Amino acid sequence: MSNQVSDGSCIAFKIALEQQCKQGRDLLALSEICPKDKTWEKHRANADVVSNYYAGALTGCFNRYAQRVSTCAEWLEFRLVPEPSAGLLKLKLSDARFCRVRHCPVCHW
């Protein structure tokens, strides 16, 4: 299935499971599905940097924050929802687990 979202900026849903299995890949990056989601990946990479700062604290009192930030938004659930204007299916974030740490780039964004 290959459909374009009405604004033309993103492919709504184009995943061939057979090709994915042949390549031996279990996970897809969001930018592989929709190029405009590169911003998400940038914030996720920055969260890893912040996690390393917390983990590198001398006293070790920030280890829990380091663990929470490193697993922030690690699990995302998307659903296919119909787009009423064009009659297409579109991926929409329906559930996620965020860490809610004050300095987490993903949560702050």
Sine and cosine of phi, psi and omega as CSV:
sin_phi,cos_phi,sin_psi,cos_psi,sin_omega,cos_omega
0.00,0.00,0.77,-0.64,0.00,-1.00
-0.64,-0.77,0.93,-0.36,-0.01,-1.00
-0.74,-0.67,0.50,-0.86,0.05,-1.00
-0.98,-0.18,0.62,-0.78,0.11,-0.99
-0.94,0.35,0.43,-0.90,-0.13,-0.99
-0.84,0.54,-0.52,0.85,0.00,-1.00
-0.99,0.14,-0.13,0.99,0.09,-1.00
0.96,0.26,0.10,0.99,-0.08,-1.00
-1.00,0.01,-0.18,0.98,-0.15,-0.99
-0.46,-0.89,0.59,-0.81,0.11,-0.99
-0.99,0.16,0.82,-0.57,-0.11,-0.99
-0.91,0.41,-0.74,0.68,-0.04,-1.00
-0.36,-0.93,0.94,-0.33,0.00,-1.00
-0.55,-0.84,1.00,0.07,0.03,-1.00
-0.74,-0.67,0.87,-0.49,0.06,-1.00
-0.99,-0.16,0.96,-0.29,-0.07,-1.00
-0.89,0.46,-0.56,0.83,0.00,-1.00
-0.91,0.42,-0.68,0.73,0.03,-1.00
-0.91,0.42,-0.63,0.78,0.00,-1.00
-0.89,0.45,-0.67,0.74,0.01,-1.00
-0.93,0.37,-0.62,0.79,0.02,-1.00
-0.89,0.45,-0.57,0.82,0.00,-1.00
-0.99,0.15,-0.14,0.99,0.02,-1.00
0.95,0.30,0.48,0.88,-0.03,-1.00
-0.97,-0.25,0.73,-0.68,0.03,-1.00
-0.99,-0.17,-0.48,0.88,-0.09,-1.00
-0.85,-0.52,0.53,-0.85,0.09,-1.00
-0.91,-0.42,0.58,-0.81,0.15,-0.99
-0.98,0.21,0.51,-0.86,-0.01,-1.00
-0.89,0.46,-0.55,0.83,-0.02,-1.00
-0.94,0.35,-0.30,0.95,0.08,-1.00
-0.96,0.28,-0.47,0.89,0.01,-1.00
-1.00,0.04,-0.67,0.74,-0.03,-1.00
-0.59,-0.81,0.89,-0.45,-0.05,-1.00
-0.86,0.51,-0.43,0.90,-0.02,-1.00
-0.96,0.29,-0.11,0.99,0.01,-1.00
-1.00,0.01,0.24,0.97,0.09,-1.00
-0.90,0.43,-0.47,0.88,0.05,-1.00
-0.88,0.48,-0.65,0.76,0.03,-1.00
-0.86,0.51,-0.72,0.70,-0.02,-1.00
-0.91,0.42,-0.55,0.83,0.05,-1.00
-0.90,0.43,-0.71,0.70,0.01,-1.00
-0.92,0.39,-0.59,0.81,0.03,-1.00
-0.91,0.42,-0.63,0.78,0.06,-1.00
-0.92,0.40,-0.62,0.79,0.05,-1.00
-0.92,0.40,-0.53,0.85,0.05,-1.00
-0.90,0.44,-0.58,0.82,0.07,-1.00
-0.91,0.42,-0.61,0.79,0.04,-1.00
-0.91,0.42,-0.72,0.70,0.02,-1.00
-0.89,0.46,-0.64,0.77,0.04,-1.00
-0.87,0.50,-0.65,0.76,0.03,-1.00
-0.91,0.41,-0.58,0.81,0.07,-1.00
-0.89,0.45,-0.71,0.70,0.04,-1.00
-0.88,0.47,-0.67,0.74,-0.03,-1.00
-0.93,0.36,-0.44,0.90,-0.03,-1.00
-1.00,0.08,0.06,1.00,0.01,-1.00
-0.89,0.45,0.65,-0.76,-0.10,-1.00
-0.90,0.44,-0.61,0.79,-0.09,-1.00
-0.99,0.15,-0.33,0.95,-0.01,-1.00
0.98,0.21,0.13,0.99,-0.03,-1.00
-0.98,0.22,-0.14,0.99,-0.01,-1.00
-0.96,-0.28,0.26,0.97,-0.03,-1.00
-0.89,0.45,-0.57,0.82,0.02,-1.00
-0.92,0.40,-0.66,0.75,0.07,-1.00
-0.89,0.47,-0.66,0.75,0.01,-1.00
-0.86,0.51,-0.69,0.73,-0.01,-1.00
-0.92,0.38,-0.67,0.74,-0.01,-1.00
-0.91,0.42,-0.69,0.73,-0.01,-1.00
-0.93,0.37,-0.60,0.80,-0.02,-1.00
-0.93,0.38,-0.42,0.91,0.02,-1.00
-0.97,-0.23,0.12,0.99,0.00,-1.00
-0.90,0.43,0.74,-0.68,0.05,-1.00
0.82,0.57,0.48,0.88,0.03,-1.00
-0.96,0.27,-0.44,0.90,-0.04,-1.00
-0.88,-0.47,0.89,-0.45,0.02,-1.00
-0.81,-0.58,0.66,-0.75,0.03,-1.00
-0.88,-0.48,0.81,-0.58,0.02,-1.00
-0.92,-0.38,0.47,-0.88,0.08,-1.00
-0.78,-0.62,0.49,-0.87,0.12,-0.99
-1.00,0.06,0.84,-0.53,0.02,-1.00
-0.84,-0.55,0.60,-0.80,0.01,-1.00
-0.96,0.28,0.63,-0.78,0.09,-1.00
-0.99,-0.10,0.91,-0.41,-0.16,-0.99
-0.89,0.46,-0.58,0.81,-0.10,-0.99
-0.94,0.33,-0.60,0.80,-0.09,-1.00
-0.94,-0.35,-0.15,0.99,-0.02,-1.00
0.94,0.33,0.49,0.87,-0.01,-1.00
-0.95,-0.30,0.27,-0.96,0.12,-0.99
-0.99,-0.12,0.64,-0.77,-0.06,-1.00
-0.73,-0.68,0.63,-0.78,0.07,-1.00
-0.98,0.20,0.73,-0.68,0.02,-1.00
-0.71,-0.71,0.71,-0.70,0.04,-1.00
-0.91,0.42,0.84,-0.54,-0.04,-1.00
-0.93,-0.38,-0.39,0.92,0.00,-1.00
-0.37,-0.93,0.58,-0.81,0.03,-1.00
-0.40,-0.92,0.33,-0.94,0.06,-1.00
-0.89,-0.45,0.92,-0.39,-0.01,-1.00
-0.96,-0.29,0.42,-0.91,-0.09,-1.00
-1.00,0.08,-0.47,0.88,-0.02,-1.00
0.89,0.45,0.47,0.88,0.13,-0.99
-0.99,0.14,0.68,-0.73,-0.12,-0.99
-0.81,0.59,-0.65,0.76,-0.10,-1.00
-0.98,-0.18,0.25,0.97,0.04,-1.00
-0.96,0.28,0.83,-0.55,-0.02,-1.00
-0.89,0.46,-0.56,0.83,0.00,-1.00
-0.93,0.36,-0.75,0.66,-0.01,-1.00
-0.92,0.39,-0.61,0.79,-0.02,-1.00
-0.93,0.37,-0.57,0.82,0.00,-1.00
-0.92,0.40,0.00,0.00,0.00,0.00
